[in-house]
Amino acid sequence: MDSYLIQVNGRGDHAPVLDVHLKSTGNTISPGKAKGRKPRWAVRASEMSKKTFNPVRAIVDSMKVEPNPKKAMISLSLGDPTVFGNLPTNDEVTRAVKEVLDSRQYNGYAPSVGYQSCREAVAAYYNCPEAPLEAQDVILTSGCSQAIELALAVLANPGQNILVPRPGFSLYKTLALSMGIEVKLYNLLPEKAWEIDLEHLESLVDEKTACLIVNNPSNPCGSVFSKSHLQEILAVASRQCVPILADEIYGDMVFADCKYEPIATLSTNVPILSCGGLAKRWLVPGWRMGWILIHDRRDIFGNEIRDGLLRLSQRILGPCTIVQGALERILHRTPPEFYHNTLSILKSNADLCYAALSAIPGLQPVRPAGAMYLMVEIEMEHFPEFENDVEFTERLISEQSVFCLPATCFEYPNFFRVVITVPEEMILEACSRIQEFCEMHYQGAEGAQDLECDK
């Protein structure tokens, strides 16, 4: 009987080819033996997977601590507004998805960048004379996280660097490092309501800088940049010829005494990829609908960046088609009072939390102006038994069953972040427990000095 010996041959610059030879072996099949190679299992994780590191998970997962069994757990750590059920989405949003589901018209694949009609709906929603948009300027994505990933992937190569805020959302670093992109952290200033240290920012720019990330309104700070400050940021980007990746997922989620300015409306010459989505403002993070808005009025990105985004979007064939089908109705029919009511609740919680924590010796909260967060400085010299913010928040869990994220997760030690989306009674109870905890461990200048001497 004849058998087949398949041999891989490759020489020089030529790709390997398969040569098939007949080999007579009687009535048995005998595969040819590969020369110089002993088969063995050698399955290893990719370099990309090894470089992928989430600092929040790394810190939180290492916090081996049990809450106080005598007190119900209050978690102020997760940036998910749906957790406690006190912030439901609007009925119009839910009906839109139900109708699309019942229509059975959106069960198949969509174009990888999204349905044309849905891109038109997003463009129409955000279009304005200061920053005009058309459907071709919109890329639909699987949540804002994927929008940020695609924007980074199209702007930066391995070996280049990006400028990231400190404190800042940890995903930027997680994504960049997995792609072999260096992260340079620029400082935000708590004494100036978390404005950017512009001098420090500009000092970090070099010939390998691929983009500047601007997160406004901010996670974790809850800050909102003024128009004048955004213009100063744009001036740096313009001088240095650095494009901006604008993380604006909390866009329009600002309190009544503040105004949100989309950064693209303030510049005609700085190319900007603005990332947003439904998650926060419409209170549906699990629906995974995001977008990139391409602002490029001087044609600096040109076709290359647009084509690059198209190719990158083809890796997962686009976001959920059901939500896409409902997108126009969600954007254009959600009643204004829904947004107003959500912001009223967040503003009330922010004011309650800020007032309560401001009265606690050893803590210095920074008043937020939007988003869903509040940052609190721990005056560590008054809590000398704790080494850092991680240890402080660990003990807060074990003694008071209150979980706040240590700001080391955001590259900013000796602060912690509070999520203000929880019900009002829970905010008040958590602040009361934090006060009890701080009073138990607070040391005045003399007491702290004595404790240091005893160590």
GUDOKOL-853514 format. One line per 4 residues: number of its first residue (from 1); their letters; for each residue x, y, z of C-alpha. Coordinates in steps of 0.2 Angstrom, whole numbers, plus 5000, padded with zeros to 4 digits. Example, Ala and Ser with C-alpha at 12.3 -4.5 7.8 and 13.67 -1.06 7.14 Angstrom:
% residues 2
1	as	5062/4978/5039  5068/4995/5036
This chain:
% residues 455
1	mdsy	5000/5000/5000  5006/5017/4996  5008/5031/5010  5011/5049/5009
5	liqv	5026/5058/5017  5023/5076/5019  5039/5086/5020  5041/5105/5023
9	ngrg	5055/5113/5013  5060/5131/5014  5076/5140/5008  5082/5157/5010
13	dhap	5069/5171/5007  5056/5158/5000  5041/5153/5011  5041/5135/5016
17	vldv	5031/5123/5004  5024/5106/5007  5032/5092/4996  5022/5076/4995
21	hlks	5031/5060/4991  5024/5042/4988  5032/5029/4999  5029/5011/4997
25	tgnt	5027/5002/5013  5017/4986/5009  5001/4985/5019  5005/4997/5033
29	ispg	5005/5016/5034  5022/5023/5040  5024/5042/5042  5041/5048/5038
33	kakg	5051/5053/5053  5055/5072/5055  5073/5074/5055  5082/5082/5070
37	rkpr	5067/5085/5080  5060/5075/5094  5041/5080/5096  5037/5087/5113
41	wavr	5024/5098/5121  5029/5117/5122  5014/5127/5124  5017/5144/5132
45	asem	5007/5160/5135  5010/5174/5123  5021/5189/5127  5006/5200/5125
49	skkt	4997/5190/5139  5012/5191/5150  5013/5210/5148  4994/5212/5152
53	fnpv	4993/5218/5170  4978/5226/5178  4984/5236/5194  4967/5237/5202
57	raiv	4965/5218/5201  4982/5215/5207  4980/5226/5222  4962/5221/5226
61	dsmk	4965/5202/5224  4980/5203/5235  4970/5211/5249  4967/5196/5260
65	vepn	4955/5203/5272  4938/5198/5279  4925/5211/5283  4918/5213/5300
69	pkka	4905/5200/5302  4895/5211/5314  4892/5224/5300  4885/5223/5283
73	misl	4897/5226/5269  4896/5243/5260  4906/5243/5244  4911/5260/5238
77	slgd	4923/5253/5226  4915/5248/5210  4911/5261/5196  4895/5252/5191
81	ptvf	4880/5263/5194  4868/5248/5192  4874/5238/5207  4861/5244/5220
85	gnlp	4846/5246/5209  4844/5265/5214  4849/5271/5197  4839/5262/5184
89	tnde	4840/5267/5166  4825/5276/5158  4810/5266/5152  4812/5273/5135
93	vtra	4829/5265/5134  4823/5248/5139  4808/5249/5127  4819/5253/5113
97	vkev	4829/5237/5115  4813/5226/5118  4806/5233/5101  4822/5229/5092
101	ldsr	4823/5212/5099  4805/5208/5094  4808/5214/5077  4821/5200/5073
105	qyng	4829/5212/5061  4846/5214/5071  4851/5196/5074  4865/5195/5061
109	yaps	4882/5202/5058  4883/5221/5056  4898/5230/5047  4913/5229/5059
113	vgyq	4912/5248/5062  4893/5248/5065  4877/5250/5054  4878/5265/5044
117	scre	4861/5271/5051  4868/5269/5069  4883/5279/5065  4872/5292/5057
121	avaa	4862/5293/5074  4878/5295/5084  4885/5308/5072  4869/5318/5073
125	yync	4868/5317/5092  4886/5325/5094  4887/5336/5079  4889/5354/5082
129	peap	4896/5369/5072  4911/5369/5083  4915/5351/5080  4905/5344/5065
133	leaq	4903/5326/5063  4897/5314/5049  4893/5295/5049  4911/5292/5042
137	dvil	4918/5300/5058  4910/5287/5069  4917/5270/5074  4905/5259/5085
141	tsgc	4914/5248/5097  4910/5236/5111  4910/5248/5125  4921/5263/5128
145	sqai	4935/5251/5134  4936/5244/5116  4936/5262/5109  4951/5266/5120
149	elal	4960/5250/5115  4957/5254/5096  4962/5272/5098  4978/5267/5106
153	avla	4982/5253/5094  4980/5264/5079  4990/5279/5086  5005/5270/5094
157	npgq	5018/5257/5090  5028/5246/5102  5042/5256/5108  5033/5273/5107
161	nilv	5025/5281/5123  5009/5289/5128  5005/5302/5141  4993/5296/5154
165	prpg	4985/5306/5169  4991/5302/5187  4979/5298/5196  4970/5290/5181
169	fsly	4960/5276/5175  4970/5260/5176  4965/5253/5159  4976/5265/5150
173	ktla	4991/5257/5157  4984/5239/5156  4981/5241/5137  4997/5251/5133
177	lsmg	5009/5239/5142  5001/5224/5133  5005/5232/5117  5023/5236/5121
181	ievk	5019/5254/5123  5028/5264/5136  5017/5274/5149  5023/5291/5155
185	lynl	5012/5298/5169  5009/5317/5170  5003/5324/5186  4986/5331/5191
189	lpek	4985/5344/5205  4973/5340/5219  4975/5358/5226  4968/5365/5209
193	awei	4953/5353/5208  4964/5340/5199  4969/5352/5185  4984/5345/5174
197	dleh	5001/5351/5179  5004/5358/5161  5023/5361/5164  5026/5343/5169
201	lesl	5015/5337/5155  5025/5346/5142  5041/5340/5149  5037/5322/5146
205	vdek	5035/5324/5127  5048/5317/5116  5050/5311/5098  5042/5294/5103
209	tacl	5026/5302/5110  5011/5295/5101  4997/5303/5110  4990/5312/5125
213	ivnn	4976/5305/5135  4964/5317/5142  4950/5310/5154  4937/5323/5157
217	psnp	4926/5322/5167  4938/5311/5177  4938/5294/5184  4944/5293/5198
221	cgsv	4944/5311/5202  4926/5317/5198  4934/5333/5192  4928/5343/5177
225	fsks	4940/5354/5167  4936/5372/5163  4935/5379/5146  4951/5389/5149
229	hlqe	4961/5374/5156  4956/5363/5141  4962/5377/5129  4979/5377/5139
233	ilav	4980/5358/5136  4976/5360/5118  4990/5373/5116  5002/5360/5123
237	asrq	4996/5347/5111  4997/5360/5096  5015/5366/5101  5021/5348/5102
241	cvpi	5011/5341/5087  5004/5327/5098  4986/5320/5095  4974/5318/5109
245	lade	4964/5303/5114  4949/5310/5124  4941/5298/5136  4924/5307/5137
249	iygd	4914/5292/5144  4907/5304/5158  4903/5318/5145  4889/5329/5151
253	mvfa	4889/5320/5168  4893/5336/5177  4884/5345/5192  4873/5360/5189
257	dcky	4886/5373/5194  4898/5367/5181  4899/5365/5162  4905/5351/5152
261	epia	4915/5356/5136  4919/5342/5123  4938/5346/5120  4935/5344/5101
265	tlst	4924/5359/5101  4939/5370/5106  4951/5366/5093  4952/5366/5074
269	nvpi	4970/5360/5072  4973/5347/5085  4967/5330/5079  4957/5321/5092
273	lscg	4949/5303/5094  4935/5305/5107  4929/5289/5115  4912/5288/5123
277	glak	4897/5276/5125  4881/5272/5134  4888/5265/5150  4888/5279/5162
281	rwlv	4876/5292/5156  4863/5280/5151  4867/5268/5166  4869/5252/5155
285	pgwr	4887/5247/5157  4883/5229/5153  4876/5233/5136  4894/5236/5129
289	mgwi	4890/5250/5117  4904/5263/5114  4911/5274/5100  4925/5283/5093
293	lihd	4922/5301/5086  4936/5306/5074  4939/5325/5074  4952/5329/5061
297	rrdi	4947/5346/5052  4965/5349/5046  4966/5331/5039  4981/5327/5050
301	fgne	4975/5309/5053  4970/5308/5035  4964/5291/5027  4978/5281/5036
305	irdg	4971/5283/5053  4953/5280/5047  4958/5265/5037  4968/5258/5052
309	llrl	4953/5260/5063  4942/5250/5050  4955/5236/5050  4957/5235/5069
313	sqri	4938/5235/5071  4937/5219/5060  4946/5209/5073  4929/5206/5083
317	lgpc	4916/5211/5070  4909/5226/5079  4898/5228/5094  4881/5221/5099
321	tivq	4868/5222/5085  4853/5223/5096  4859/5238/5105  4865/5246/5089
325	gale	4847/5244/5082  4840/5253/5097  4854/5267/5097  4845/5280/5088
329	rilh	4829/5279/5099  4840/5279/5115  4850/5294/5110  4836/5305/5103
333	rtpp	4821/5299/5113  4828/5298/5131  4819/5312/5141  4830/5326/5148
337	efyh	4822/5324/5165  4831/5307/5166  4848/5314/5164  4843/5328/5176
341	ntls	4837/5316/5190  4852/5305/5189  4864/5320/5191  4853/5327/5205
345	ilks	4856/5311/5215  4874/5311/5211  4876/5329/5216  4867/5326/5233
349	nadl	4877/5311/5237  4893/5320/5232  4888/5335/5244  4884/5323/5258
353	cyaa	4900/5313/5256  4911/5328/5255  4903/5337/5270  4904/5321/5281
357	lsai	4922/5317/5276  4928/5335/5277  4923/5335/5296  4934/5320/5300
361	pglq	4952/5324/5306  4965/5316/5296  4955/5316/5279  4955/5329/5266
365	pvrp	4942/5325/5252  4943/5335/5235  4926/5341/5230  4920/5333/5214
369	agam	4911/5342/5200  4905/5328/5190  4906/5309/5185  4903/5297/5200
373	ylmv	4918/5298/5211  4927/5308/5225  4945/5307/5230  4950/5308/5248
377	eiem	4968/5312/5254  4974/5302/5270  4985/5312/5280  4996/5297/5284
381	ehfp	5006/5306/5297  4991/5306/5308  4989/5287/5305  5006/5281/5308
385	efen	5001/5263/5312  4997/5261/5293  5011/5260/5280  5000/5266/5266
389	dvef	4983/5268/5258  4982/5250/5254  4984/5245/5272  4972/5259/5278
393	terl	4958/5253/5266  4962/5235/5271  4959/5239/5290  4944/5249/5285
397	iseq	4936/5233/5278  4941/5222/5292  4935/5234/5306  4920/5243/5298
401	svfc	4915/5233/5282  4917/5248/5271  4927/5245/5255  4935/5260/5246
405	lpat	4948/5258/5232  4966/5263/5238  4972/5276/5226  4988/5266/5223
409	cfey	4977/5258/5210  4977/5274/5201  4996/5277/5203  4992/5290/5217
413	pnff	4996/5283/5235  4989/5290/5251  4972/5294/5244  4957/5283/5242
417	rvvi	4942/5284/5230  4924/5284/5235  4910/5279/5222  4895/5290/5225
421	tvpe	4881/5280/5216  4875/5271/5231  4859/5275/5240  4859/5290/5251
425	emil	4857/5280/5267  4872/5269/5263  4883/5284/5259  4878/5291/5276
429	eacs	4881/5275/5285  4898/5272/5276  4904/5290/5281  4899/5287/5299
433	riqe	4909/5271/5299  4924/5279/5291  4923/5293/5305  4922/5280/5318
437	fcem	4937/5271/5311  4947/5287/5309  4944/5292/5327  4950/5275/5333
441	hyqg	4966/5277/5324  4970/5295/5322  4985/5302/5331  4989/5320/5334
445	aega	5007/5326/5330  5013/5321/5348  5005/5304/5348  5011/5300/5330
449	qdle	5029/5305/5335  5028/5294/5351  5021/5279/5341  5036/5281/5328
453	cdk	5048/5281/5342  5041/5265/5349  5043/5256/5332
